[in-house]
Each structure stands twice: as C-alpha cells, then as structure tokens.
Amino acid sequence: MRYLIITFMALVMTACSSQEQTPKPENVGKRVDQLIEQNNYDEAISMLNDMEKSPEVKLQLEKAHLNYGIYLEYEGGDRSMRDRMTDALRQYIEVLRLNPNNQKAHAEVQQIMGIYKTMPDKNVPDDIVNALDEMGVKY
C-alpha cells in the first residue's frame, strides 16, 4: 500500500509539472511575457516552437525573437560586441521570416548593417547576408 501511494504521488507530481511547462493557448502570451522579463528567450522560443503554429503562437514567437534581438544588441551579457550583433541579426531574420513587415526588425537590421559598413575590417557572416538577400531586405 505504501508503494502504491508513493507511486501515485510521483505520477501526480509529474503530471502537474508537465502542465506548467506547456501553457494553454490562451495563456501563452502571459508565459512568454514572463520569460521575456526574465531574459529567458531561449526557453520562450523553444516552448513556442513545440506548440502548434496558431496565429497567436506565431505572434508570440515574433515577439520573443524581436525582444531577444534587442536584448542581444543593447545588453547581451559578457559576449563580444561582434558576437552580440551577429546573434541579434539572426534573431531579426527570424522575426522577418515570421512577419516581413515588422518595422522594428527592419530598423534594427539597418542600424547594425550601417555599423558594419563603418568597419572595413569586419564583415557580416555570409549566412546572414544570404538570408537578408533571399528575403529582399535592403541594407
């Protein structure tokens, strides 16, 4: 009987913890906002990528990538400026794949690419240039 109770409790705890990690569709915005506030962008993006791509999930994914790009560009932790800008550009590319009309992502891409143009010995990685060219993004 004792083992039965312990097994039952373990199953209940497992079920409860898995429910917390995958929010209901109506709560996804709140959960993404919480993760963004904590600068936990990778978790937000991973959670959203695991969900069915409803319009709300796509909107939240766009928001998560955009905020991640802004974080990398302006704060970014203790990584080098070049790494931060390169990773920020990759986030903005994801935003533009989701919403080619996102003006904030366009403006940030323009800003970063403008900075790169002032540094003749620094080049934007080819994968970023190719992705922007494929999307028709002018910089």
mmCIF file of the C-alpha atoms, coordinates in Angstrom:
data_MODEL
# 
_entry.id   MODEL 
# 
loop_
_atom_site.group_PDB 
_atom_site.id 
_atom_site.type_symbol 
_atom_site.label_atom_id 
_atom_site.label_alt_id 
_atom_site.label_comp_id 
_atom_site.label_asym_id 
_atom_site.label_entity_id 
_atom_site.label_seq_id 
_atom_site.pdbx_PDB_ins_code 
_atom_site.Cartn_x 
_atom_site.Cartn_y 
_atom_site.Cartn_z 
_atom_site.occupancy 
_atom_site.B_iso_or_equiv 
_atom_site.pdbx_formal_charge 
_atom_site.auth_seq_id 
_atom_site.auth_comp_id 
_atom_site.auth_asym_id 
_atom_site.auth_atom_id 
_atom_site.pdbx_PDB_model_num 
ATOM 1   C CA . MET A 1 1   ? 0.000  0.000  0.000   1.00 0.00 ? 1   MET A CA 1 
ATOM 2   C CA . ARG A 1 2   ? 2.817  2.342  0.885   1.00 0.00 ? 2   ARG A CA 1 
ATOM 3   C CA . TYR A 1 3   ? 4.490  1.843  -2.504  1.00 0.00 ? 3   TYR A CA 1 
ATOM 4   C CA . LEU A 1 4   ? 1.186  2.391  -4.236  1.00 0.00 ? 4   LEU A CA 1 
ATOM 5   C CA . ILE A 1 5   ? 0.770  5.769  -2.520  1.00 0.00 ? 5   ILE A CA 1 
ATOM 6   C CA . ILE A 1 6   ? 4.345  6.810  -3.350  1.00 0.00 ? 6   ILE A CA 1 
ATOM 7   C CA . THR A 1 7   ? 3.881  5.774  -6.988  1.00 0.00 ? 7   THR A CA 1 
ATOM 8   C CA . PHE A 1 8   ? 0.588  7.654  -7.174  1.00 0.00 ? 8   PHE A CA 1 
ATOM 9   C CA . MET A 1 9   ? 2.153  10.814 -5.718  1.00 0.00 ? 9   MET A CA 1 
ATOM 10  C CA . ALA A 1 10  ? 5.049  10.623 -8.173  1.00 0.00 ? 10  ALA A CA 1 
ATOM 11  C CA . LEU A 1 11  ? 2.615  10.358 -11.086 1.00 0.00 ? 11  LEU A CA 1 
ATOM 12  C CA . VAL A 1 12  ? 0.578  13.324 -9.823  1.00 0.00 ? 12  VAL A CA 1 
ATOM 13  C CA . MET A 1 13  ? 3.715  15.452 -9.394  1.00 0.00 ? 13  MET A CA 1 
ATOM 14  C CA . THR A 1 14  ? 4.941  14.533 -12.894 1.00 0.00 ? 14  THR A CA 1 
ATOM 15  C CA . ALA A 1 15  ? 1.582  15.405 -14.413 1.00 0.00 ? 15  ALA A CA 1 
ATOM 16  C CA . CYS A 1 16  ? 1.479  18.757 -12.624 1.00 0.00 ? 16  CYS A CA 1 
ATOM 17  C CA . SER A 1 17  ? 4.993  19.734 -13.633 1.00 0.00 ? 17  SER A CA 1 
ATOM 18  C CA . SER A 1 18  ? 4.442  18.913 -17.312 1.00 0.00 ? 18  SER A CA 1 
ATOM 19  C CA . GLN A 1 19  ? 1.265  21.017 -17.343 1.00 0.00 ? 19  GLN A CA 1 
ATOM 20  C CA . GLU A 1 20  ? 3.180  24.056 -16.104 1.00 0.00 ? 20  GLU A CA 1 
ATOM 21  C CA . GLN A 1 21  ? 5.776  23.849 -18.860 1.00 0.00 ? 21  GLN A CA 1 
ATOM 22  C CA . THR A 1 22  ? 3.292  23.843 -21.758 1.00 0.00 ? 22  THR A CA 1 
ATOM 23  C CA . PRO A 1 23  ? 0.782  26.631 -21.226 1.00 0.00 ? 23  PRO A CA 1 
ATOM 24  C CA . LYS A 1 24  ? -2.702 26.509 -22.625 1.00 0.00 ? 24  LYS A CA 1 
ATOM 25  C CA . PRO A 1 25  ? -3.099 28.535 -25.827 1.00 0.00 ? 25  PRO A CA 1 
ATOM 26  C CA . GLU A 1 26  ? -4.986 31.278 -24.003 1.00 0.00 ? 26  GLU A CA 1 
ATOM 27  C CA . ASN A 1 27  ? -2.120 31.654 -21.504 1.00 0.00 ? 27  ASN A CA 1 
ATOM 28  C CA . VAL A 1 28  ? 0.799  31.544 -23.928 1.00 0.00 ? 28  VAL A CA 1 
ATOM 29  C CA . GLY A 1 29  ? 1.138  35.346 -24.089 1.00 0.00 ? 29  GLY A CA 1 
ATOM 30  C CA . LYS A 1 30  ? 1.416  35.631 -20.311 1.00 0.00 ? 30  LYS A CA 1 
ATOM 31  C CA . ARG A 1 31  ? 4.033  32.880 -20.147 1.00 0.00 ? 31  ARG A CA 1 
ATOM 32  C CA . VAL A 1 32  ? 6.083  34.435 -22.962 1.00 0.00 ? 32  VAL A CA 1 
ATOM 33  C CA . ASP A 1 33  ? 5.929  37.822 -21.229 1.00 0.00 ? 33  ASP A CA 1 
ATOM 34  C CA . GLN A 1 34  ? 7.198  36.226 -18.006 1.00 0.00 ? 34  GLN A CA 1 
ATOM 35  C CA . LEU A 1 35  ? 10.085 34.551 -19.798 1.00 0.00 ? 35  LEU A CA 1 
ATOM 36  C CA . ILE A 1 36  ? 10.985 37.767 -21.632 1.00 0.00 ? 36  ILE A CA 1 
ATOM 37  C CA . GLU A 1 37  ? 11.001 39.686 -18.340 1.00 0.00 ? 37  GLU A CA 1 
ATOM 38  C CA . GLN A 1 38  ? 13.490 37.112 -17.039 1.00 0.00 ? 38  GLN A CA 1 
ATOM 39  C CA . ASN A 1 39  ? 15.624 37.393 -20.223 1.00 0.00 ? 39  ASN A CA 1 
ATOM 40  C CA . ASN A 1 40  ? 14.918 33.712 -20.784 1.00 0.00 ? 40  ASN A CA 1 
ATOM 41  C CA . TYR A 1 41  ? 14.446 33.955 -24.537 1.00 0.00 ? 41  TYR A CA 1 
ATOM 42  C CA . ASP A 1 42  ? 15.735 30.505 -25.431 1.00 0.00 ? 42  ASP A CA 1 
ATOM 43  C CA . GLU A 1 43  ? 13.100 28.873 -23.224 1.00 0.00 ? 43  GLU A CA 1 
ATOM 44  C CA . ALA A 1 44  ? 10.339 31.067 -24.649 1.00 0.00 ? 44  ALA A CA 1 
ATOM 45  C CA . ILE A 1 45  ? 11.347 30.277 -28.225 1.00 0.00 ? 45  ILE A CA 1 
ATOM 46  C CA . SER A 1 46  ? 11.744 26.569 -27.507 1.00 0.00 ? 46  SER A CA 1 
ATOM 47  C CA . MET A 1 47  ? 8.330  26.417 -25.837 1.00 0.00 ? 47  MET A CA 1 
ATOM 48  C CA . LEU A 1 48  ? 6.696  28.207 -28.771 1.00 0.00 ? 48  LEU A CA 1 
ATOM 49  C CA . ASN A 1 49  ? 8.465  26.040 -31.351 1.00 0.00 ? 49  ASN A CA 1 
ATOM 50  C CA . ASP A 1 50  ? 6.998  22.965 -29.633 1.00 0.00 ? 50  ASP A CA 1 
ATOM 51  C CA . MET A 1 51  ? 3.451  24.306 -29.974 1.00 0.00 ? 51  MET A CA 1 
ATOM 52  C CA . GLU A 1 52  ? 1.066  24.133 -32.911 1.00 0.00 ? 52  GLU A CA 1 
ATOM 53  C CA . LYS A 1 53  ? 1.654  27.242 -35.060 1.00 0.00 ? 53  LYS A CA 1 
ATOM 54  C CA . SER A 1 54  ? -1.597 29.113 -34.489 1.00 0.00 ? 54  SER A CA 1 
ATOM 55  C CA . PRO A 1 55  ? -1.692 32.854 -35.296 1.00 0.00 ? 55  PRO A CA 1 
ATOM 56  C CA . GLU A 1 56  ? -1.249 33.620 -31.569 1.00 0.00 ? 56  GLU A CA 1 
ATOM 57  C CA . VAL A 1 57  ? 1.781  31.343 -31.270 1.00 0.00 ? 57  VAL A CA 1 
ATOM 58  C CA . LYS A 1 58  ? 3.339  32.914 -34.378 1.00 0.00 ? 58  LYS A CA 1 
ATOM 59  C CA . LEU A 1 59  ? 2.748  36.384 -32.929 1.00 0.00 ? 59  LEU A CA 1 
ATOM 60  C CA . GLN A 1 60  ? 4.351  35.379 -29.632 1.00 0.00 ? 60  GLN A CA 1 
ATOM 61  C CA . LEU A 1 61  ? 7.274  33.776 -31.477 1.00 0.00 ? 61  LEU A CA 1 
ATOM 62  C CA . GLU A 1 62  ? 7.803  37.006 -33.405 1.00 0.00 ? 62  GLU A CA 1 
ATOM 63  C CA . LYS A 1 63  ? 7.741  38.950 -30.130 1.00 0.00 ? 63  LYS A CA 1 
ATOM 64  C CA . ALA A 1 64  ? 10.197 36.581 -28.458 1.00 0.00 ? 64  ALA A CA 1 
ATOM 65  C CA . HIS A 1 65  ? 12.696 36.755 -31.347 1.00 0.00 ? 65  HIS A CA 1 
ATOM 66  C CA . LEU A 1 66  ? 12.391 40.539 -31.547 1.00 0.00 ? 66  LEU A CA 1 
ATOM 67  C CA . ASN A 1 67  ? 12.960 41.027 -27.838 1.00 0.00 ? 67  ASN A CA 1 
ATOM 68  C CA . TYR A 1 68  ? 15.852 38.578 -27.916 1.00 0.00 ? 68  TYR A CA 1 
ATOM 69  C CA . GLY A 1 69  ? 17.466 40.553 -30.734 1.00 0.00 ? 69  GLY A CA 1 
ATOM 70  C CA . ILE A 1 70  ? 17.038 43.820 -28.851 1.00 0.00 ? 70  ILE A CA 1 
ATOM 71  C CA . TYR A 1 71  ? 18.472 42.262 -25.706 1.00 0.00 ? 71  TYR A CA 1 
ATOM 72  C CA . LEU A 1 72  ? 21.499 40.932 -27.590 1.00 0.00 ? 72  LEU A CA 1 
ATOM 73  C CA . GLU A 1 73  ? 22.061 44.216 -29.401 1.00 0.00 ? 73  GLU A CA 1 
ATOM 74  C CA . TYR A 1 74  ? 21.828 46.526 -26.407 1.00 0.00 ? 74  TYR A CA 1 
ATOM 75  C CA . GLU A 1 75  ? 22.735 44.357 -23.403 1.00 0.00 ? 75  GLU A CA 1 
ATOM 76  C CA . GLY A 1 76  ? 23.818 40.886 -24.449 1.00 0.00 ? 76  GLY A CA 1 
ATOM 77  C CA . GLY A 1 77  ? 25.762 39.831 -21.405 1.00 0.00 ? 77  GLY A CA 1 
ATOM 78  C CA . ASP A 1 78  ? 29.513 39.467 -21.422 1.00 0.00 ? 78  ASP A CA 1 
ATOM 79  C CA . ARG A 1 79  ? 29.974 38.355 -25.030 1.00 0.00 ? 79  ARG A CA 1 
ATOM 80  C CA . SER A 1 80  ? 31.914 40.353 -27.586 1.00 0.00 ? 80  SER A CA 1 
ATOM 81  C CA . MET A 1 81  ? 30.166 43.155 -29.447 1.00 0.00 ? 81  MET A CA 1 
ATOM 82  C CA . ARG A 1 82  ? 30.623 41.322 -32.749 1.00 0.00 ? 82  ARG A CA 1 
ATOM 83  C CA . ASP A 1 83  ? 29.031 38.130 -31.401 1.00 0.00 ? 83  ASP A CA 1 
ATOM 84  C CA . ARG A 1 84  ? 26.133 40.094 -29.925 1.00 0.00 ? 84  ARG A CA 1 
ATOM 85  C CA . MET A 1 85  ? 25.446 41.964 -33.171 1.00 0.00 ? 85  MET A CA 1 
ATOM 86  C CA . THR A 1 86  ? 25.716 38.807 -35.274 1.00 0.00 ? 86  THR A CA 1 
ATOM 87  C CA . ASP A 1 87  ? 23.342 36.916 -32.998 1.00 0.00 ? 87  ASP A CA 1 
ATOM 88  C CA . ALA A 1 88  ? 20.968 39.895 -32.891 1.00 0.00 ? 88  ALA A CA 1 
ATOM 89  C CA . LEU A 1 89  ? 20.866 39.919 -36.697 1.00 0.00 ? 89  LEU A CA 1 
ATOM 90  C CA . ARG A 1 90  ? 19.971 36.226 -36.657 1.00 0.00 ? 90  ARG A CA 1 
ATOM 91  C CA . GLN A 1 91  ? 17.070 36.958 -34.300 1.00 0.00 ? 91  GLN A CA 1 
ATOM 92  C CA . TYR A 1 92  ? 15.839 39.795 -36.518 1.00 0.00 ? 92  TYR A CA 1 
ATOM 93  C CA . ILE A 1 93  ? 15.970 37.470 -39.527 1.00 0.00 ? 93  ILE A CA 1 
ATOM 94  C CA . GLU A 1 94  ? 13.665 35.082 -37.663 1.00 0.00 ? 94  GLU A CA 1 
ATOM 95  C CA . VAL A 1 95  ? 11.314 37.989 -36.933 1.00 0.00 ? 95  VAL A CA 1 
ATOM 96  C CA . LEU A 1 96  ? 11.263 38.937 -40.614 1.00 0.00 ? 96  LEU A CA 1 
ATOM 97  C CA . ARG A 1 97  ? 10.588 35.346 -41.645 1.00 0.00 ? 97  ARG A CA 1 
ATOM 98  C CA . LEU A 1 98  ? 7.526  35.415 -39.414 1.00 0.00 ? 98  LEU A CA 1 
ATOM 99  C CA . ASN A 1 99  ? 6.496  38.949 -40.365 1.00 0.00 ? 99  ASN A CA 1 
ATOM 100 C CA . PRO A 1 100 ? 8.272  40.563 -43.316 1.00 0.00 ? 100 PRO A CA 1 
ATOM 101 C CA . ASN A 1 101 ? 6.600  43.880 -42.424 1.00 0.00 ? 101 ASN A CA 1 
ATOM 102 C CA . ASN A 1 102 ? 7.984  44.181 -38.880 1.00 0.00 ? 102 ASN A CA 1 
ATOM 103 C CA . GLN A 1 103 ? 9.350  47.738 -38.965 1.00 0.00 ? 103 GLN A CA 1 
ATOM 104 C CA . LYS A 1 104 ? 11.318 47.450 -35.723 1.00 0.00 ? 104 LYS A CA 1 
ATOM 105 C CA . ALA A 1 105 ? 13.255 44.446 -37.043 1.00 0.00 ? 105 ALA A CA 1 
ATOM 106 C CA . HIS A 1 106 ? 13.930 46.290 -40.313 1.00 0.00 ? 106 HIS A CA 1 
ATOM 107 C CA . ALA A 1 107 ? 15.175 49.352 -38.436 1.00 0.00 ? 107 ALA A CA 1 
ATOM 108 C CA . GLU A 1 108 ? 17.482 47.304 -36.202 1.00 0.00 ? 108 GLU A CA 1 
ATOM 109 C CA . VAL A 1 109 ? 18.912 45.411 -39.193 1.00 0.00 ? 109 VAL A CA 1 
ATOM 110 C CA . GLN A 1 110 ? 19.584 48.753 -40.906 1.00 0.00 ? 110 GLN A CA 1 
ATOM 111 C CA . GLN A 1 111 ? 21.303 50.087 -37.803 1.00 0.00 ? 111 GLN A CA 1 
ATOM 112 C CA . ILE A 1 112 ? 23.568 47.076 -37.325 1.00 0.00 ? 112 ILE A CA 1 
ATOM 113 C CA . MET A 1 113 ? 24.423 46.783 -41.011 1.00 0.00 ? 113 MET A CA 1 
ATOM 114 C CA . GLY A 1 114 ? 25.247 50.512 -41.032 1.00 0.00 ? 114 GLY A CA 1 
ATOM 115 C CA . ILE A 1 115 ? 27.674 49.984 -38.172 1.00 0.00 ? 115 ILE A CA 1 
ATOM 116 C CA . TYR A 1 116 ? 29.332 47.097 -40.005 1.00 0.00 ? 116 TYR A CA 1 
ATOM 117 C CA . LYS A 1 117 ? 29.802 49.350 -43.073 1.00 0.00 ? 117 LYS A CA 1 
ATOM 118 C CA . THR A 1 118 ? 31.875 51.753 -40.977 1.00 0.00 ? 118 THR A CA 1 
ATOM 119 C CA . MET A 1 119 ? 34.320 48.972 -40.043 1.00 0.00 ? 119 MET A CA 1 
ATOM 120 C CA . PRO A 1 120 ? 36.163 47.925 -43.204 1.00 0.00 ? 120 PRO A CA 1 
ATOM 121 C CA . ASP A 1 121 ? 37.975 45.043 -41.496 1.00 0.00 ? 121 ASP A CA 1 
ATOM 122 C CA . LYS A 1 122 ? 34.745 43.471 -40.152 1.00 0.00 ? 122 LYS A CA 1 
ATOM 123 C CA . ASN A 1 123 ? 32.314 41.576 -42.341 1.00 0.00 ? 123 ASN A CA 1 
ATOM 124 C CA . VAL A 1 124 ? 28.829 40.289 -41.676 1.00 0.00 ? 124 VAL A CA 1 
ATOM 125 C CA . PRO A 1 125 ? 28.787 36.479 -41.823 1.00 0.00 ? 125 PRO A CA 1 
ATOM 126 C CA . ASP A 1 126 ? 27.741 35.094 -45.200 1.00 0.00 ? 126 ASP A CA 1 
ATOM 127 C CA . ASP A 1 127 ? 24.718 33.208 -43.825 1.00 0.00 ? 127 ASP A CA 1 
ATOM 128 C CA . ILE A 1 128 ? 23.238 36.478 -42.579 1.00 0.00 ? 128 ILE A CA 1 
ATOM 129 C CA . VAL A 1 129 ? 23.925 38.335 -45.829 1.00 0.00 ? 129 VAL A CA 1 
ATOM 130 C CA . ASN A 1 130 ? 22.411 35.458 -47.819 1.00 0.00 ? 130 ASN A CA 1 
ATOM 131 C CA . ALA A 1 131 ? 19.302 35.276 -45.613 1.00 0.00 ? 131 ALA A CA 1 
ATOM 132 C CA . LEU A 1 132 ? 18.715 39.029 -45.877 1.00 0.00 ? 132 LEU A CA 1 
ATOM 133 C CA . ASP A 1 133 ? 19.249 38.922 -49.650 1.00 0.00 ? 133 ASP A CA 1 
ATOM 134 C CA . GLU A 1 134 ? 16.834 35.986 -50.032 1.00 0.00 ? 134 GLU A CA 1 
ATOM 135 C CA . MET A 1 135 ? 14.166 37.919 -48.131 1.00 0.00 ? 135 MET A CA 1 
ATOM 136 C CA . GLY A 1 136 ? 14.784 41.022 -50.217 1.00 0.00 ? 136 GLY A CA 1 
ATOM 137 C CA . VAL A 1 137 ? 15.815 43.085 -47.213 1.00 0.00 ? 137 VAL A CA 1 
ATOM 138 C CA . LYS A 1 138 ? 17.697 46.174 -48.336 1.00 0.00 ? 138 LYS A CA 1 
ATOM 139 C CA . TYR A 1 139 ? 20.549 47.332 -46.182 1.00 0.00 ? 139 TYR A CA 1 
# 
